[in-house]
Amino acid sequence: MPNTRVKGSNQRRIVQVAQHSSQALEAQIATFLKSGGVIEEIPRGVTGQIFTPMAKKS
């Protein structure tokens, strides 16, 4: 994705470094777990969506 600039602006858009984002996510997860939250592991291939057949058009 190219950086978008306002005409006449020499500043580039600031993009977070992946390492910083990963550390922030780990901190958020740790806080969530310490507050009593539970992370539920969903088996591969399970979507969680309930299938409801659509009515056929006449």
N, CA, C and O atoms as CSV, one atom per row, in Angstrom:
chain,resi,resn,atom,element,x,y,z
A,1,MET,N,N,0.862,-1.174,0.000
A,1,MET,CA,C,0.000,0.000,0.000
A,1,MET,C,C,0.904,1.231,0.000
A,1,MET,O,O,1.754,1.378,0.878
A,2,PRO,N,N,0.726,2.092,-0.957
A,2,PRO,CA,C,1.571,3.290,-0.997
A,2,PRO,C,C,1.177,4.264,0.108
A,2,PRO,O,O,0.026,4.328,0.539
A,3,ASN,N,N,2.172,5.010,0.545
A,3,ASN,CA,C,1.896,6.050,1.534
A,3,ASN,C,C,1.174,7.191,0.839
A,3,ASN,O,O,1.606,7.656,-0.216
A,4,THR,N,N,0.082,7.640,1.425
A,4,THR,CA,C,-0.660,8.749,0.832
A,4,THR,C,C,-0.182,10.043,1.463
A,4,THR,O,O,0.089,10.100,2.663
A,5,ARG,N,N,-0.082,11.069,0.654
A,5,ARG,CA,C,0.393,12.358,1.147
A,5,ARG,C,C,-0.565,13.446,0.711
A,5,ARG,O,O,-1.188,13.366,-0.348
A,6,VAL,N,N,-0.669,14.450,1.537
A,6,VAL,CA,C,-1.443,15.630,1.194
A,6,VAL,C,C,-0.553,16.477,0.296
A,6,VAL,O,O,0.646,16.607,0.545
A,7,LYS,N,N,-1.133,17.045,-0.733
A,7,LYS,CA,C,-0.351,17.842,-1.667
A,7,LYS,C,C,0.427,18.920,-0.898
A,7,LYS,O,O,-0.145,19.663,-0.101
A,8,GLY,N,N,1.718,18.989,-1.149
A,8,GLY,CA,C,2.563,19.970,-0.486
A,8,GLY,C,C,3.124,19.483,0.838
A,8,GLY,O,O,3.879,20.202,1.492
A,9,SER,N,N,2.760,18.259,1.243
A,9,SER,CA,C,3.243,17.725,2.513
A,9,SER,C,C,4.441,16.823,2.251
A,9,SER,O,O,4.407,15.977,1.358
A,10,ASN,N,N,5.485,17.004,3.024
A,10,ASN,CA,C,6.667,16.154,2.903
A,10,ASN,C,C,6.706,15.071,3.975
A,10,ASN,O,O,7.665,14.302,4.042
A,11,GLN,N,N,5.673,15.003,4.815
A,11,GLN,CA,C,5.653,14.023,5.889
A,11,GLN,C,C,5.034,12.721,5.400
A,11,GLN,O,O,4.039,12.718,4.676
A,12,ARG,N,N,5.643,11.621,5.810
A,12,ARG,CA,C,5.105,10.305,5.475
A,12,ARG,C,C,4.185,9.848,6.583
A,12,ARG,O,O,4.294,10.291,7.727
A,13,ARG,N,N,3.285,8.962,6.232
A,13,ARG,CA,C,2.382,8.388,7.214
A,13,ARG,C,C,3.191,7.513,8.170
A,13,ARG,O,O,4.080,6.782,7.732
A,14,ILE,N,N,2.896,7.578,9.461
A,14,ILE,CA,C,3.619,6.796,10.462
A,14,ILE,C,C,2.979,5.413,10.544
A,14,ILE,O,O,1.773,5.290,10.757
A,15,VAL,N,N,3.798,4.373,10.372
A,15,VAL,CA,C,3.336,2.994,10.444
A,15,VAL,C,C,3.998,2.344,11.647
A,15,VAL,O,O,5.213,2.440,11.825
A,16,GLN,N,N,3.189,1.677,12.478
A,16,GLN,CA,C,3.749,1.023,13.659
A,16,GLN,C,C,4.655,-0.121,13.247
A,16,GLN,O,O,4.383,-0.835,12.283
A,17,VAL,N,N,5.723,-0.280,13.984
A,17,VAL,CA,C,6.645,-1.378,13.745
A,17,VAL,C,C,5.982,-2.656,14.233
A,17,VAL,O,O,5.347,-2.658,15.288
A,18,ALA,N,N,6.121,-3.740,13.482
A,18,ALA,CA,C,5.471,-5.003,13.832
A,18,ALA,C,C,5.875,-5.483,15.220
A,18,ALA,O,O,5.036,-6.011,15.950
A,19,GLN,N,N,7.124,-5.315,15.597
A,19,GLN,CA,C,7.581,-5.757,16.912
A,19,GLN,C,C,6.841,-4.994,18.009
A,19,GLN,O,O,6.432,-5.584,19.009
A,20,HIS,N,N,6.672,-3.701,17.826
A,20,HIS,CA,C,5.950,-2.889,18.807
A,20,HIS,C,C,4.504,-3.358,18.907
A,20,HIS,O,O,3.958,-3.452,20.006
A,21,SER,N,N,3.887,-3.648,17.785
A,21,SER,CA,C,2.499,-4.106,17.773
A,21,SER,C,C,2.362,-5.457,18.467
A,21,SER,O,O,1.402,-5.683,19.204
A,22,SER,N,N,3.313,-6.351,18.237
A,22,SER,CA,C,3.273,-7.672,18.864
A,22,SER,C,C,3.406,-7.558,20.381
A,22,SER,O,O,2.708,-8.244,21.128
A,23,GLN,N,N,4.305,-6.687,20.825
A,23,GLN,CA,C,4.488,-6.501,22.262
A,23,GLN,C,C,3.238,-5.901,22.887
A,23,GLN,O,O,2.849,-6.290,23.989
A,24,ALA,N,N,2.606,-4.961,22.199
A,24,ALA,CA,C,1.390,-4.343,22.718
A,24,ALA,C,C,0.272,-5.382,22.810
A,24,ALA,O,O,-0.484,-5.391,23.781
A,25,LEU,N,N,0.161,-6.253,21.810
A,25,LEU,CA,C,-0.866,-7.292,21.812
A,25,LEU,C,C,-0.635,-8.274,22.956
A,25,LEU,O,O,-1.580,-8.673,23.637
A,26,GLU,N,N,0.621,-8.664,23.167
A,26,GLU,CA,C,0.928,-9.580,24.269
A,26,GLU,C,C,0.566,-8.956,25.609
A,26,GLU,O,O,0.066,-9.649,26.496
A,27,ALA,N,N,0.809,-7.663,25.771
A,27,ALA,CA,C,0.466,-6.970,27.016
A,27,ALA,C,C,-1.047,-6.934,27.217
A,27,ALA,O,O,-1.533,-7.112,28.334
A,28,GLN,N,N,-1.787,-6.705,26.138
A,28,GLN,CA,C,-3.251,-6.677,26.223
A,28,GLN,C,C,-3.791,-8.057,26.594
A,28,GLN,O,O,-4.715,-8.167,27.400
A,29,ILE,N,N,-3.222,-9.102,26.013
A,29,ILE,CA,C,-3.661,-10.463,26.314
A,29,ILE,C,C,-3.377,-10.786,27.780
A,29,ILE,O,O,-4.224,-11.359,28.465
A,30,ALA,N,N,-2.186,-10.418,28.263
A,30,ALA,CA,C,-1.826,-10.682,29.653
A,30,ALA,C,C,-2.786,-9.966,30.601
A,30,ALA,O,O,-3.210,-10.545,31.601
A,31,THR,N,N,-3.129,-8.731,30.302
A,31,THR,CA,C,-4.068,-7.972,31.135
A,31,THR,C,C,-5.438,-8.633,31.134
A,31,THR,O,O,-6.086,-8.728,32.177
A,32,PHE,N,N,-5.881,-9.089,29.969
A,32,PHE,CA,C,-7.177,-9.762,29.841
A,32,PHE,C,C,-7.210,-11.033,30.678
A,32,PHE,O,O,-8.184,-11.283,31.388
A,33,LEU,N,N,-6.159,-11.831,30.601
A,33,LEU,CA,C,-6.115,-13.081,31.358
A,33,LEU,C,C,-6.035,-12.825,32.865
A,33,LEU,O,O,-6.651,-13.550,33.646
A,34,LYS,N,N,-5.284,-11.806,33.276
A,34,LYS,CA,C,-5.169,-11.481,34.701
A,34,LYS,C,C,-6.500,-11.006,35.272
A,34,LYS,O,O,-6.762,-11.192,36.460
A,35,SER,N,N,-7.347,-10.393,34.438
A,35,SER,CA,C,-8.640,-9.894,34.909
A,35,SER,C,C,-9.695,-10.995,34.949
A,35,SER,O,O,-10.861,-10.733,35.244
A,36,GLY,N,N,-9.278,-12.241,34.647
A,36,GLY,CA,C,-10.212,-13.357,34.723
A,36,GLY,C,C,-10.769,-13.787,33.375
A,36,GLY,O,O,-11.613,-14.680,33.309
A,37,GLY,N,N,-10.311,-13.165,32.314
A,37,GLY,CA,C,-10.772,-13.529,30.981
A,37,GLY,C,C,-10.248,-14.898,30.565
A,37,GLY,O,O,-9.217,-15.356,31.057
A,38,VAL,N,N,-10.965,-15.538,29.663
A,38,VAL,CA,C,-10.580,-16.857,29.182
A,38,VAL,C,C,-10.522,-16.818,27.665
A,38,VAL,O,O,-11.416,-16.282,27.010
A,39,ILE,N,N,-9.468,-17.387,27.121
A,39,ILE,CA,C,-9.341,-17.488,25.668
A,39,ILE,C,C,-9.800,-18.878,25.268
A,39,ILE,O,O,-9.259,-19.883,25.729
A,40,GLU,N,N,-10.796,-18.924,24.411
A,40,GLU,CA,C,-11.363,-20.193,23.981
A,40,GLU,C,C,-10.727,-20.601,22.660
A,40,GLU,O,O,-10.733,-19.827,21.703
A,41,GLU,N,N,-10.181,-21.804,22.603
A,41,GLU,CA,C,-9.567,-22.299,21.374
A,41,GLU,C,C,-10.650,-22.952,20.519
A,41,GLU,O,O,-11.357,-23.852,20.972
A,42,ILE,N,N,-10.766,-22.492,19.294
A,42,ILE,CA,C,-11.770,-23.021,18.371
A,42,ILE,C,C,-11.069,-23.984,17.421
A,42,ILE,O,O,-10.057,-23.631,16.816
A,43,PRO,N,N,-11.603,-25.208,17.285
A,43,PRO,CA,C,-10.967,-26.186,16.403
A,43,PRO,C,C,-10.916,-25.689,14.958
A,43,PRO,O,O,-11.788,-24.944,14.510
A,44,ARG,N,N,-9.903,-26.107,14.259
A,44,ARG,CA,C,-9.729,-25.732,12.866
A,44,ARG,C,C,-10.911,-26.247,12.043
A,44,ARG,O,O,-11.331,-27.392,12.207
A,45,GLY,N,N,-11.441,-25.409,11.168
A,45,GLY,CA,C,-12.545,-25.793,10.300
A,45,GLY,C,C,-13.911,-25.452,10.860
A,45,GLY,O,O,-14.913,-25.615,10.164
A,46,VAL,N,N,-13.983,-24.980,12.104
A,46,VAL,CA,C,-15.256,-24.608,12.716
A,46,VAL,C,C,-15.427,-23.102,12.558
A,46,VAL,O,O,-14.546,-22.334,12.942
A,47,THR,N,N,-16.558,-22.676,11.995
A,47,THR,CA,C,-16.762,-21.256,11.754
A,47,THR,C,C,-17.569,-20.577,12.845
A,47,THR,O,O,-17.432,-19.374,13.066
A,48,GLY,N,N,-18.404,-21.336,13.523
A,48,GLY,CA,C,-19.264,-20.725,14.532
A,48,GLY,C,C,-20.547,-20.177,13.943
A,48,GLY,O,O,-21.406,-19.675,14.668
A,49,GLN,N,N,-20.678,-20.272,12.636
A,49,GLN,CA,C,-21.898,-19.796,11.990
A,49,GLN,C,C,-22.922,-20.923,11.952
A,49,GLN,O,O,-22.576,-22.085,11.740
A,50,ILE,N,N,-24.177,-20.567,12.160
A,50,ILE,CA,C,-25.263,-21.540,12.127
A,50,ILE,C,C,-25.904,-21.496,10.745
A,50,ILE,O,O,-26.297,-20.432,10.267
A,51,PHE,N,N,-26.007,-22.653,10.111
A,51,PHE,CA,C,-26.584,-22.722,8.765
A,51,PHE,C,C,-28.095,-22.637,8.846
A,51,PHE,O,O,-28.732,-23.421,9.550
A,52,THR,N,N,-28.665,-21.691,8.128
A,52,THR,CA,C,-30.124,-21.595,8.008
A,52,THR,C,C,-30.435,-21.531,6.527
A,52,THR,O,O,-30.060,-20.574,5.851
A,53,PRO,N,N,-31.129,-22.561,6.011
A,53,PRO,CA,C,-31.420,-22.580,4.585
A,53,PRO,C,C,-32.319,-21.413,4.179
A,53,PRO,O,O,-33.252,-21.048,4.893
A,54,MET,N,N,-32.019,-20.847,3.034
A,54,MET,CA,C,-32.804,-19.728,2.510
A,54,MET,C,C,-34.077,-20.294,1.844
A,54,MET,O,O,-34.067,-21.399,1.302
A,55,ALA,N,N,-35.150,-19.524,1.896
A,55,ALA,CA,C,-36.376,-19.932,1.210
A,55,ALA,C,C,-36.156,-19.841,-0.288
A,55,ALA,O,O,-35.565,-18.878,-0.775
A,56,LYS,N,N,-36.626,-20.837,-1.015
A,56,LYS,CA,C,-36.450,-20.849,-2.473
A,56,LYS,C,C,-37.380,-19.830,-3.120
A,56,LYS,O,O,-38.532,-19.673,-2.716
A,57,LYS,N,N,-36.862,-19.148,-4.123
A,57,LYS,CA,C,-37.694,-18.194,-4.875
A,57,LYS,C,C,-38.540,-18.956,-5.878
A,57,LYS,O,O,-38.068,-19.921,-6.479
A,58,SER,N,N,-39.768,-18.540,-6.065
A,58,SER,CA,C,-40.641,-19.246,-7.014
A,58,SER,C,C,-40.417,-18.761,-8.410
A,58,SER,O,O,-41.063,-19.241,-9.341
